[in-house]
């Protein structure tokens, strides 16, 4: 992807596709995210050194939410 498109910016969301799975398998989700992040960084460094990568994580925006259900109407706290 980096070699073919050479993006200026790349946002890595580092998330599990299933919220229920991420809550049930926390260690697996963390390990998968680490491997994916490492692969993306290695690929970017070898193919597209000018690309700026951003790691985004919902926890930063939802830090005061606690255990409430989060949906598209939830107010964020950046």
PDB file with SEQRES, HELIX, SHEET and CRYST1 records, atoms N, CA, C and O in Angstrom:
SEQRES   1 A   78  UNK UNK UNK UNK UNK UNK UNK UNK UNK UNK UNK UNK UNK          
SEQRES   2 A   78  UNK UNK UNK UNK UNK UNK UNK UNK UNK UNK UNK UNK UNK          
SEQRES   3 A   78  UNK UNK UNK UNK UNK UNK UNK UNK UNK UNK UNK UNK UNK          
SEQRES   4 A   78  UNK UNK UNK UNK UNK UNK UNK UNK UNK UNK UNK UNK UNK          
SEQRES   5 A   78  UNK UNK UNK UNK UNK UNK UNK UNK UNK UNK UNK UNK UNK          
SEQRES   6 A   78  UNK UNK UNK UNK UNK UNK UNK UNK UNK UNK UNK UNK UNK          
HELIX    1 AA1 UNK A    2  UNK A    5  1                                   4    
HELIX    2 AA2 UNK A   19  UNK A   24  1                                   6    
HELIX    3 AA3 UNK A   26  UNK A   47  1                                  22    
HELIX    4 AA4 UNK A   58  UNK A   61  1                                   4    
SHEET    1 AA1 2 UNK A   9  UNK A  12  0                                        
SHEET    2 AA1 2 UNK A  52  UNK A  55  1                                        
CRYST1    1.000    1.000    1.000  90.00  90.00  90.00 P 1           1          
ATOM      1  N   UNK A   1       0.823  -1.188   0.000  1.00  0.00           N  
ATOM      2  CA  UNK A   1       0.000   0.000   0.000  1.00  0.00           C  
ATOM      3  C   UNK A   1       0.874   1.260   0.000  1.00  0.00           C  
ATOM      4  O   UNK A   1       0.650   2.174  -0.794  1.00  0.00           O  
ATOM      5  N   UNK A   2       1.862   1.304   0.887  1.00  0.00           N  
ATOM      6  CA  UNK A   2       2.712   2.500   0.967  1.00  0.00           C  
ATOM      7  C   UNK A   2       3.515   2.693  -0.319  1.00  0.00           C  
ATOM      8  O   UNK A   2       3.689   3.820  -0.783  1.00  0.00           O  
ATOM      9  N   UNK A   3       4.000   1.594  -0.890  1.00  0.00           N  
ATOM     10  CA  UNK A   3       4.789   1.685  -2.117  1.00  0.00           C  
ATOM     11  C   UNK A   3       3.931   2.151  -3.292  1.00  0.00           C  
ATOM     12  O   UNK A   3       4.355   3.006  -4.068  1.00  0.00           O  
ATOM     13  N   UNK A   4       2.728   1.594  -3.427  1.00  0.00           N  
ATOM     14  CA  UNK A   4       1.871   1.906  -4.576  1.00  0.00           C  
ATOM     15  C   UNK A   4       1.224   3.282  -4.494  1.00  0.00           C  
ATOM     16  O   UNK A   4       1.058   3.949  -5.516  1.00  0.00           O  
ATOM     17  N   UNK A   5       0.859   3.714  -3.296  1.00  0.00           N  
ATOM     18  CA  UNK A   5       0.102   4.964  -3.159  1.00  0.00           C  
ATOM     19  C   UNK A   5       0.905   6.114  -2.555  1.00  0.00           C  
ATOM     20  O   UNK A   5       0.572   7.281  -2.765  1.00  0.00           O  
ATOM     21  N   UNK A   6       1.953   5.794  -1.812  1.00  0.00           N  
ATOM     22  CA  UNK A   6       2.799   6.803  -1.176  1.00  0.00           C  
ATOM     23  C   UNK A   6       1.972   7.936  -0.541  1.00  0.00           C  
ATOM     24  O   UNK A   6       2.094   9.094  -0.940  1.00  0.00           O  
ATOM     25  N   UNK A   7       1.135   7.598   0.444  1.00  0.00           N  
ATOM     26  CA  UNK A   7       0.269   8.621   1.045  1.00  0.00           C  
ATOM     27  C   UNK A   7       1.064   9.663   1.832  1.00  0.00           C  
ATOM     28  O   UNK A   7       2.149   9.381   2.340  1.00  0.00           O  
ATOM     29  N   UNK A   8       0.511  10.855   1.922  1.00  0.00           N  
ATOM     30  CA  UNK A   8       1.119  11.913   2.722  1.00  0.00           C  
ATOM     31  C   UNK A   8       0.867  11.655   4.203  1.00  0.00           C  
ATOM     32  O   UNK A   8       1.753  11.838   5.038  1.00  0.00           O  
ATOM     33  N   UNK A   9      -0.362  11.224   4.517  1.00  0.00           N  
ATOM     34  CA  UNK A   9      -0.763  10.932   5.895  1.00  0.00           C  
ATOM     35  C   UNK A   9      -1.413   9.560   5.955  1.00  0.00           C  
ATOM     36  O   UNK A   9      -2.036   9.104   4.996  1.00  0.00           O  
ATOM     37  N   UNK A  10      -1.254   8.915   7.098  1.00  0.00           N  
ATOM     38  CA  UNK A  10      -1.879   7.611   7.311  1.00  0.00           C  
ATOM     39  C   UNK A  10      -2.363   7.554   8.753  1.00  0.00           C  
ATOM     40  O   UNK A  10      -1.577   7.771   9.675  1.00  0.00           O  
ATOM     41  N   UNK A  11      -3.638   7.266   8.959  1.00  0.00           N  
ATOM     42  CA  UNK A  11      -4.200   7.162  10.313  1.00  0.00           C  
ATOM     43  C   UNK A  11      -4.420   5.695  10.647  1.00  0.00           C  
ATOM     44  O   UNK A  11      -5.141   4.988   9.943  1.00  0.00           O  
ATOM     45  N   UNK A  12      -3.799   5.249  11.717  1.00  0.00           N  
ATOM     46  CA  UNK A  12      -3.945   3.865  12.183  1.00  0.00           C  
ATOM     47  C   UNK A  12      -4.860   3.889  13.403  1.00  0.00           C  
ATOM     48  O   UNK A  12      -4.525   4.487  14.425  1.00  0.00           O  
ATOM     49  N   UNK A  13      -6.010   3.238  13.292  1.00  0.00           N  
ATOM     50  CA  UNK A  13      -7.008   3.279  14.360  1.00  0.00           C  
ATOM     51  C   UNK A  13      -6.758   2.241  15.451  1.00  0.00           C  
ATOM     52  O   UNK A  13      -7.318   2.352  16.541  1.00  0.00           O  
ATOM     53  N   UNK A  14      -5.942   1.251  15.181  1.00  0.00           N  
ATOM     54  CA  UNK A  14      -5.566   0.245  16.179  1.00  0.00           C  
ATOM     55  C   UNK A  14      -6.756  -0.260  16.975  1.00  0.00           C  
ATOM     56  O   UNK A  14      -6.841  -0.061  18.186  1.00  0.00           O  
ATOM     57  N   UNK A  15      -7.656  -0.904  16.291  1.00  0.00           N  
ATOM     58  CA  UNK A  15      -8.841  -1.381  16.999  1.00  0.00           C  
ATOM     59  C   UNK A  15      -9.249  -2.765  16.536  1.00  0.00           C  
ATOM     60  O   UNK A  15      -8.845  -3.224  15.467  1.00  0.00           O  
ATOM     61  N   UNK A  16     -10.035  -3.408  17.334  1.00  0.00           N  
ATOM     62  CA  UNK A  16     -10.630  -4.699  17.025  1.00  0.00           C  
ATOM     63  C   UNK A  16     -11.930  -4.442  16.273  1.00  0.00           C  
ATOM     64  O   UNK A  16     -12.654  -3.502  16.601  1.00  0.00           O  
ATOM     65  N   UNK A  17     -12.230  -5.250  15.286  1.00  0.00           N  
ATOM     66  CA  UNK A  17     -13.447  -5.033  14.495  1.00  0.00           C  
ATOM     67  C   UNK A  17     -14.718  -5.344  15.276  1.00  0.00           C  
ATOM     68  O   UNK A  17     -15.799  -4.884  14.908  1.00  0.00           O  
ATOM     69  N   UNK A  18     -14.600  -6.108  16.333  1.00  0.00           N  
ATOM     70  CA  UNK A  18     -15.760  -6.461  17.154  1.00  0.00           C  
ATOM     71  C   UNK A  18     -15.550  -5.972  18.587  1.00  0.00           C  
ATOM     72  O   UNK A  18     -14.594  -6.373  19.250  1.00  0.00           O  
ATOM     73  N   UNK A  19     -16.430  -5.121  19.051  1.00  0.00           N  
ATOM     74  CA  UNK A  19     -16.322  -4.611  20.424  1.00  0.00           C  
ATOM     75  C   UNK A  19     -16.449  -5.753  21.426  1.00  0.00           C  
ATOM     76  O   UNK A  19     -15.688  -5.820  22.392  1.00  0.00           O  
ATOM     77  N   UNK A  20     -17.405  -6.648  21.202  1.00  0.00           N  
ATOM     78  CA  UNK A  20     -17.590  -7.774  22.124  1.00  0.00           C  
ATOM     79  C   UNK A  20     -16.353  -8.663  22.165  1.00  0.00           C  
ATOM     80  O   UNK A  20     -15.934  -9.106  23.235  1.00  0.00           O  
ATOM     81  N   UNK A  21     -15.774  -8.920  21.003  1.00  0.00           N  
ATOM     82  CA  UNK A  21     -14.563  -9.742  20.945  1.00  0.00           C  
ATOM     83  C   UNK A  21     -13.404  -9.044  21.654  1.00  0.00           C  
ATOM     84  O   UNK A  21     -12.631  -9.695  22.357  1.00  0.00           O  
ATOM     85  N   UNK A  22     -13.276  -7.746  21.481  1.00  0.00           N  
ATOM     86  CA  UNK A  22     -12.177  -7.023  22.127  1.00  0.00           C  
ATOM     87  C   UNK A  22     -12.317  -7.022  23.646  1.00  0.00           C  
ATOM     88  O   UNK A  22     -11.316  -7.036  24.363  1.00  0.00           O  
ATOM     89  N   UNK A  23     -13.553  -7.005  24.137  1.00  0.00           N  
ATOM     90  CA  UNK A  23     -13.773  -7.038  25.589  1.00  0.00           C  
ATOM     91  C   UNK A  23     -13.534  -8.438  26.152  1.00  0.00           C  
ATOM     92  O   UNK A  23     -13.029  -8.587  27.265  1.00  0.00           O  
ATOM     93  N   UNK A  24     -13.894  -9.448  25.388  1.00  0.00           N  
ATOM     94  CA  UNK A  24     -13.751 -10.832  25.845  1.00  0.00           C  
ATOM     95  C   UNK A  24     -12.311 -11.323  25.737  1.00  0.00           C  
ATOM     96  O   UNK A  24     -11.834 -12.063  26.598  1.00  0.00           O  
ATOM     97  N   UNK A  25     -11.622 -10.907  24.679  1.00  0.00           N  
ATOM     98  CA  UNK A  25     -10.258 -11.368  24.412  1.00  0.00           C  
ATOM     99  C   UNK A  25      -9.284 -10.192  24.436  1.00  0.00           C  
ATOM    100  O   UNK A  25      -8.677  -9.858  23.418  1.00  0.00           O  
ATOM    101  N   UNK A  26      -9.144  -9.580  25.585  1.00  0.00           N  
ATOM    102  CA  UNK A  26      -8.322  -8.371  25.704  1.00  0.00           C  
ATOM    103  C   UNK A  26      -6.857  -8.610  25.343  1.00  0.00           C  
ATOM    104  O   UNK A  26      -6.256  -7.816  24.620  1.00  0.00           O  
ATOM    105  N   UNK A  27      -6.291  -9.692  25.841  1.00  0.00           N  
ATOM    106  CA  UNK A  27      -4.879  -9.970  25.563  1.00  0.00           C  
ATOM    107  C   UNK A  27      -4.666 -10.232  24.069  1.00  0.00           C  
ATOM    108  O   UNK A  27      -3.730  -9.696  23.475  1.00  0.00           O  
ATOM    109  N   UNK A  28      -5.516 -11.041  23.466  1.00  0.00           N  
ATOM    110  CA  UNK A  28      -5.404 -11.326  22.038  1.00  0.00           C  
ATOM    111  C   UNK A  28      -5.549 -10.050  21.212  1.00  0.00           C  
ATOM    112  O   UNK A  28      -4.791  -9.830  20.267  1.00  0.00           O  
ATOM    113  N   UNK A  29      -6.512  -9.218  21.564  1.00  0.00           N  
ATOM    114  CA  UNK A  29      -6.724  -7.958  20.848  1.00  0.00           C  
ATOM    115  C   UNK A  29      -5.488  -7.072  20.944  1.00  0.00           C  
ATOM    116  O   UNK A  29      -5.063  -6.491  19.945  1.00  0.00           O  
ATOM    117  N   UNK A  30      -4.914  -6.966  22.129  1.00  0.00           N  
ATOM    118  CA  UNK A  30      -3.707  -6.154  22.318  1.00  0.00           C  
ATOM    119  C   UNK A  30      -2.544  -6.705  21.492  1.00  0.00           C  
ATOM    120  O   UNK A  30      -1.833  -5.951  20.827  1.00  0.00           O  
ATOM    121  N   UNK A  31      -2.356  -8.028  21.541  1.00  0.00           N  
ATOM    122  CA  UNK A  31      -1.261  -8.646  20.789  1.00  0.00           C  
ATOM    123  C   UNK A  31      -1.440  -8.451  19.282  1.00  0.00           C  
ATOM    124  O   UNK A  31      -0.477  -8.148  18.578  1.00  0.00           O  
ATOM    125  N   UNK A  32      -2.667  -8.624  18.789  1.00  0.00           N  
ATOM    126  CA  UNK A  32      -2.931  -8.423  17.360  1.00  0.00           C  
ATOM    127  C   UNK A  32      -2.654  -6.976  16.957  1.00  0.00           C  
ATOM    128  O   UNK A  32      -2.065  -6.723  15.906  1.00  0.00           O  
ATOM    129  N   UNK A  33      -3.074  -6.042  17.781  1.00  0.00           N  
ATOM    130  CA  UNK A  33      -2.831  -4.627  17.482  1.00  0.00           C  
ATOM    131  C   UNK A  33      -1.340  -4.311  17.456  1.00  0.00           C  
ATOM    132  O   UNK A  33      -0.887  -3.519  16.629  1.00  0.00           O  
ATOM    133  N   UNK A  34      -0.582  -4.920  18.351  1.00  0.00           N  
ATOM    134  CA  UNK A  34       0.866  -4.699  18.371  1.00  0.00           C  
ATOM    135  C   UNK A  34       1.522  -5.226  17.099  1.00  0.00           C  
ATOM    136  O   UNK A  34       2.378  -4.558  16.518  1.00  0.00           O  
ATOM    137  N   UNK A  35       1.125  -6.421  16.664  1.00  0.00           N  
ATOM    138  CA  UNK A  35       1.696  -7.011  15.450  1.00  0.00           C  
ATOM    139  C   UNK A  35       1.325  -6.176  14.228  1.00  0.00           C  
ATOM    140  O   UNK A  35       2.176  -5.889  13.386  1.00  0.00           O  
ATOM    141  N   UNK A  36       0.062  -5.791  14.133  1.00  0.00           N  
ATOM    142  CA  UNK A  36      -0.389  -4.971  13.002  1.00  0.00           C  
ATOM    143  C   UNK A  36       0.353  -3.637  12.984  1.00  0.00           C  
ATOM    144  O   UNK A  36       0.797  -3.185  11.929  1.00  0.00           O  
ATOM    145  N   UNK A  37       0.486  -3.011  14.143  1.00  0.00           N  
ATOM    146  CA  UNK A  37       1.199  -1.727  14.228  1.00  0.00           C  
ATOM    147  C   UNK A  37       2.652  -1.887  13.795  1.00  0.00           C  
ATOM    148  O   UNK A  37       3.167  -1.069  13.034  1.00  0.00           O  
ATOM    149  N   UNK A  38       3.314  -2.939  14.278  1.00  0.00           N  
ATOM    150  CA  UNK A  38       4.705  -3.192  13.887  1.00  0.00           C  
ATOM    151  C   UNK A  38       4.829  -3.382  12.376  1.00  0.00           C  
ATOM    152  O   UNK A  38       5.737  -2.838  11.749  1.00  0.00           O  
ATOM    153  N   UNK A  39       3.912  -4.157  11.796  1.00  0.00           N  
ATOM    154  CA  UNK A  39       3.951  -4.400  10.348  1.00  0.00           C  
ATOM    155  C   UNK A  39       3.745  -3.111   9.557  1.00  0.00           C  
ATOM    156  O   UNK A  39       4.429  -2.869   8.563  1.00  0.00           O  
ATOM    157  N   UNK A  40       2.806  -2.294  10.002  1.00  0.00           N  
ATOM    158  CA  UNK A  40       2.558  -1.025   9.315  1.00  0.00           C  
ATOM    159  C   UNK A  40       3.774  -0.102   9.388  1.00  0.00           C  
ATOM    160  O   UNK A  40       4.159   0.511   8.393  1.00  0.00           O  
ATOM    161  N   UNK A  41       4.364  -0.013  10.560  1.00  0.00           N  
ATOM    162  CA  UNK A  41       5.541   0.847  10.734  1.00  0.00           C  
ATOM    163  C   UNK A  41       6.700   0.349   9.874  1.00  0.00           C  
ATOM    164  O   UNK A  41       7.354   1.141   9.196  1.00  0.00           O  
ATOM    165  N   UNK A  42       6.959  -0.963   9.899  1.00  0.00           N  
ATOM    166  CA  UNK A  42       8.044  -1.522   9.087  1.00  0.00           C  
ATOM    167  C   UNK A  42       7.820  -1.262   7.601  1.00  0.00           C  
ATOM    168  O   UNK A  42       8.742  -0.876   6.882  1.00  0.00           O  
ATOM    169  N   UNK A  43       6.597  -1.476   7.152  1.00  0.00           N  
ATOM    170  CA  UNK A  43       6.275  -1.250   5.742  1.00  0.00           C  
ATOM    171  C   UNK A  43       6.436   0.220   5.369  1.00  0.00           C  
ATOM    172  O   UNK A  43       6.996   0.551   4.324  1.00  0.00           O  
ATOM    173  N   UNK A  44       5.943   1.081   6.226  1.00  0.00           N  
ATOM    174  CA  UNK A  44       6.038   2.511   5.953  1.00  0.00           C  
ATOM    175  C   UNK A  44       7.499   2.963   5.901  1.00  0.00           C  
ATOM    176  O   UNK A  44       7.884   3.728   5.016  1.00  0.00           O  
ATOM    177  N   UNK A  45       8.306   2.493   6.845  1.00  0.00           N  
ATOM    178  CA  UNK A  45       9.712   2.896   6.886  1.00  0.00           C  
ATOM    179  C   UNK A  45      10.496   2.395   5.676  1.00  0.00           C  
ATOM    180  O   UNK A  45      11.425   3.061   5.218  1.00  0.00           O  
ATOM    181  N   UNK A  46      10.128   1.234   5.162  1.00  0.00           N  
ATOM    182  CA  UNK A  46      10.870   0.690   4.022  1.00  0.00           C  
ATOM    183  C   UNK A  46      10.351   1.184   2.673  1.00  0.00           C  
ATOM    184  O   UNK A  46      11.079   1.137   1.681  1.00  0.00           O  
ATOM    185  N   UNK A  47       9.097   1.660   2.621  1.00  0.00           N  
ATOM    186  CA  UNK A  47       8.498   2.031   1.334  1.00  0.00           C  
ATOM    187  C   UNK A  47       8.136   3.505   1.196  1.00  0.00           C  
ATOM    188  O   UNK A  47       8.045   4.016   0.080  1.00  0.00           O  
ATOM    189  N   UNK A  48       7.930   4.184   2.302  1.00  0.00           N  
ATOM    190  CA  UNK A  48       7.385   5.542   2.210  1.00  0.00           C  
ATOM    191  C   UNK A  48       7.808   6.385   3.410  1.00  0.00           C  
ATOM    192  O   UNK A  48       6.998   6.679   4.290  1.00  0.00           O  
ATOM    193  N   UNK A  49       9.060   6.763   3.437  1.00  0.00           N  
ATOM    194  CA  UNK A  49       9.595   7.505   4.585  1.00  0.00           C  
ATOM    195  C   UNK A  49       8.951   8.878   4.783  1.00  0.00           C  
ATOM    196  O   UNK A  49       9.024   9.434   5.878  1.00  0.00           O  
ATOM    197  N   UNK A  50       8.330   9.428   3.757  1.00  0.00           N  
ATOM    198  CA  UNK A  50       7.722  10.755   3.877  1.00  0.00           C  
ATOM    199  C   UNK A  50       6.308  10.723   4.453  1.00  0.00           C  
ATOM    200  O   UNK A  50       5.754  11.769   4.790  1.00  0.00           O  
ATOM    201  N   UNK A  51       5.724   9.537   4.569  1.00  0.00           N  
ATOM    202  CA  UNK A  51       4.366   9.425   5.100  1.00  0.00           C  
ATOM    203  C   UNK A  51       4.369   9.712   6.596  1.00  0.00           C  
ATOM    204  O   UNK A  51       5.223   9.221   7.334  1.00  0.00           O  
ATOM    205  N   UNK A  52       3.407  10.509   7.029  1.00  0.00           N  
ATOM    206  CA  UNK A  52       3.235  10.798   8.454  1.00  0.00           C  
ATOM    207  C   UNK A  52       2.116   9.909   8.975  1.00  0.00           C  
ATOM    208  O   UNK A  52       0.995   9.943   8.468  1.00  0.00           O  
ATOM    209  N   UNK A  53       2.430   9.108  10.000  1.00  0.00           N  
ATOM    210  CA  UNK A  53       1.452   8.173  10.547  1.00  0.00           C  
ATOM    211  C   UNK A  53       0.920   8.695  11.871  1.00  0.00           C  
ATOM    212  O   UNK A  53       1.679   9.173  12.714  1.00  0.00           O  
ATOM    213  N   UNK A  54      -0.382   8.598  12.043  1.00  0.00           N  
ATOM    214  CA  UNK A  54      -1.041   8.986  13.282  1.00  0.00           C  
ATOM    215  C   UNK A  54      -1.669   7.753  13.905  1.00  0.00           C  
ATOM    216  O   UNK A  54      -2.366   6.996  13.229  1.00  0.00           O  
ATOM    217  N   UNK A  55      -1.423   7.551  15.187  1.00  0.00           N  
ATOM    218  CA  UNK A  55      -2.060   6.467  15.921  1.00  0.00           C  
ATOM    219  C   UNK A  55      -3.209   7.070  16.712  1.00  0.00           C  
ATOM    220  O   UNK A  55      -3.001   7.881  17.614  1.00  0.00           O  
ATOM    221  N   UNK A  56      -4.404   6.670  16.370  1.00  0.00           N  
ATOM    222  CA  UNK A  56      -5.594   7.191  17.042  1.00  0.00           C  
ATOM    223  C   UNK A  56      -6.187   6.100  17.920  1.00  0.00           C  
ATOM    224  O   UNK A  56      -6.178   4.923  17.561  1.00  0.00           O  
ATOM    225  N   UNK A  57      -6.693   6.500  19.057  1.00  0.00           N  
ATOM    226  CA  UNK A  57      -7.314   5.522  19.949  1.00  0.00           C  
ATOM    227  C   UNK A  57      -8.513   6.159  20.612  1.00  0.00           C  
ATOM    228  O   UNK A  57      -8.433   7.274  21.128  1.00  0.00           O  
ATOM    229  N   UNK A  58      -9.613   5.454  20.597  1.00  0.00           N  
ATOM    230  CA  UNK A  58     -10.852   6.012  21.139  1.00  0.00           C  
ATOM    231  C   UNK A  58     -10.778   6.305  22.628  1.00  0.00           C  
ATOM    232  O   UNK A  58     -11.526   7.148  23.123  1.00  0.00           O  
ATOM    233  N   UNK A  59      -9.906   5.639  23.344  1.00  0.00           N  
ATOM    234  CA  UNK A  59      -9.818   5.857  24.786  1.00  0.00           C  
ATOM    235  C   UNK A  59      -9.491   7.317  25.104  1.00  0.00           C  
ATOM    236  O   UNK A  59      -9.938   7.847  26.121  1.00  0.00           O  
ATOM    237  N   UNK A  60      -8.730   7.950  24.257  1.00  0.00           N  
ATOM    238  CA  UNK A  60      -8.391   9.357  24.479  1.00  0.00           C  
ATOM    239  C   UNK A  60      -9.619  10.253  24.397  1.00  0.00           C  
ATOM    240  O   UNK A  60      -9.708  11.266  25.090  1.00  0.00           O  
ATOM    241  N   UNK A  61     -10.559   9.874  23.551  1.00  0.00           N  
ATOM    242  CA  UNK A  61     -11.756  10.682  23.347  1.00  0.00           C  
ATOM    243  C   UNK A  61     -12.898  10.289  24.279  1.00  0.00           C  
ATOM    244  O   UNK A  61     -13.830  11.064  24.489  1.00  0.00           O  
ATOM    245  N   UNK A  62     -12.819   9.088  24.831  1.00  0.00           N  
ATOM    246  CA  UNK A  62     -13.914   8.573  25.650  1.00  0.00           C  
ATOM    247  C   UNK A  62     -13.498   8.367  27.101  1.00  0.00           C  
ATOM    248  O   UNK A  62     -14.130   7.591  27.818  1.00  0.00           O  
ATOM    249  N   UNK A  63     -12.457   9.043  27.539  1.00  0.00           N  
ATOM    250  CA  UNK A  63     -11.892   8.789  28.864  1.00  0.00           C  
ATOM    251  C   UNK A  63     -12.867   9.016  30.015  1.00  0.00           C  
ATOM    252  O   UNK A  63     -12.725   8.382  31.061  1.00  0.00           O  
ATOM    253  N   UNK A  64     -13.839   9.888  29.859  1.00  0.00           N  
ATOM    254  CA  UNK A  64     -14.773  10.159  30.953  1.00  0.00           C  
ATOM    255  C   UNK A  64     -16.097   9.405  30.810  1.00  0.00           C  
ATOM    256  O   UNK A  64     -17.021   9.629  31.592  1.00  0.00           O  
ATOM    257  N   UNK A  65     -16.195   8.532  29.839  1.00  0.00           N  
ATOM    258  CA  UNK A  65     -17.450   7.839  29.559  1.00  0.00           C  
ATOM    259  C   UNK A  65     -17.704   6.705  30.549  1.00  0.00           C  
ATOM    260  O   UNK A  65     -18.855   6.427  30.885  1.00  0.00           O  
ATOM    261  N   UNK A  66     -16.654   6.055  31.014  1.00  0.00           N  
ATOM    262  CA  UNK A  66     -16.737   4.900  31.911  1.00  0.00           C  
ATOM    263  C   UNK A  66     -17.434   3.733  31.214  1.00  0.00           C  
ATOM    264  O   UNK A  66     -17.008   3.332  30.131  1.00  0.00           O  
ATOM    265  N   UNK A  67     -18.483   3.182  31.798  1.00  0.00           N  
ATOM    266  CA  UNK A  67     -19.110   1.962  31.283  1.00  0.00           C  
ATOM    267  C   UNK A  67     -20.373   2.216  30.475  1.00  0.00           C  
ATOM    268  O   UNK A  67     -21.096   1.269  30.166  1.00  0.00           O  
ATOM    269  N   UNK A  68     -20.659   3.455  30.125  1.00  0.00           N  
ATOM    270  CA  UNK A  68     -21.865   3.745  29.353  1.00  0.00           C  
ATOM    271  C   UNK A  68     -21.742   3.210  27.931  1.00  0.00           C  
ATOM    272  O   UNK A  68     -20.639   3.055  27.408  1.00  0.00           O  
ATOM    273  N   UNK A  69     -22.881   2.932  27.317  1.00  0.00           N  
ATOM    274  CA  UNK A  69     -22.914   2.532  25.916  1.00  0.00           C  
ATOM    275  C   UNK A  69     -22.491   3.706  25.043  1.00  0.00           C  
ATOM    276  O   UNK A  69     -22.978   4.824  25.214  1.00  0.00           O  
ATOM    277  N   UNK A  70     -21.591   3.450  24.117  1.00  0.00           N  
ATOM    278  CA  UNK A  70     -21.094   4.492  23.228  1.00  0.00           C  
ATOM    279  C   UNK A  70     -21.682   4.267  21.841  1.00  0.00           C  
ATOM    280  O   UNK A  70     -21.616   3.162  21.301  1.00  0.00           O  
ATOM    281  N   UNK A  71     -22.256   5.318  21.269  1.00  0.00           N  
ATOM    282  CA  UNK A  71     -22.778   5.252  19.906  1.00  0.00           C  
ATOM    283  C   UNK A  71     -22.523   6.583  19.210  1.00  0.00           C  
ATOM    284  O   UNK A  71     -21.800   7.429  19.737  1.00  0.00           O  
ATOM    285  N   UNK A  72     -23.116   6.780  18.019  1.00  0.00           N  
ATOM    286  CA  UNK A  72     -22.847   8.000  17.250  1.00  0.00           C  
ATOM    287  C   UNK A  72     -23.358   9.270  17.923  1.00  0.00           C  
ATOM    288  O   UNK A  72     -22.991  10.369  17.506  1.00  0.00           O  
ATOM    289  N   UNK A  73     -24.196   9.150  18.954  1.00  0.00           N  
ATOM    290  CA  UNK A  73     -24.716  10.323  19.660  1.00  0.00           C  
ATOM    291  C   UNK A  73     -23.897  10.678  20.906  1.00  0.00           C  
ATOM    292  O   UNK A  73     -24.169  11.684  21.562  1.00  0.00           O  
ATOM    293  N   UNK A  74     -22.910   9.866  21.225  1.00  0.00           N  
ATOM    294  CA  UNK A  74     -22.087  10.086  22.409  1.00  0.00           C  
ATOM    295  C   UNK A  74     -21.216  11.331  22.235  1.00  0.00           C  
ATOM    296  O   UNK A  74     -20.573  11.505  21.200  1.00  0.00           O  
ATOM    297  N   UNK A  75     -21.201  12.190  23.247  1.00  0.00           N  
ATOM    298  CA  UNK A  75     -20.339  13.378  23.228  1.00  0.00           C  
ATOM    299  C   UNK A  75     -18.908  12.962  23.520  1.00  0.00           C  
ATOM    300  O   UNK A  75     -18.656  12.164  24.423  1.00  0.00           O  
ATOM    301  N   UNK A  76     -17.982  13.498  22.762  1.00  0.00           N  
ATOM    302  CA  UNK A  76     -16.573  13.179  22.954  1.00  0.00           C  
ATOM    303  C   UNK A  76     -15.910  14.224  23.836  1.00  0.00           C  
ATOM    304  O   UNK A  76     -16.369  15.362  23.930  1.00  0.00           O  
ATOM    305  N   UNK A  77     -14.828  13.822  24.477  1.00  0.00           N  
ATOM    306  CA  UNK A  77     -14.083  14.706  25.369  1.00  0.00           C  
ATOM    307  C   UNK A  77     -12.616  14.747  24.952  1.00  0.00           C  
ATOM    308  O   UNK A  77     -11.762  14.224  25.668  1.00  0.00           O  
ATOM    309  N   UNK A  78     -12.312  15.352  23.818  1.00  0.00           N  
ATOM    310  CA  UNK A  78     -10.914  15.355  23.355  1.00  0.00           C  
ATOM    311  C   UNK A  78     -10.028  16.234  24.223  1.00  0.00           C  
ATOM    312  O   UNK A  78      -8.829  16.345  23.969  1.00  0.00           O  
TER     313      UNK A  78                                                      
END                                                                             
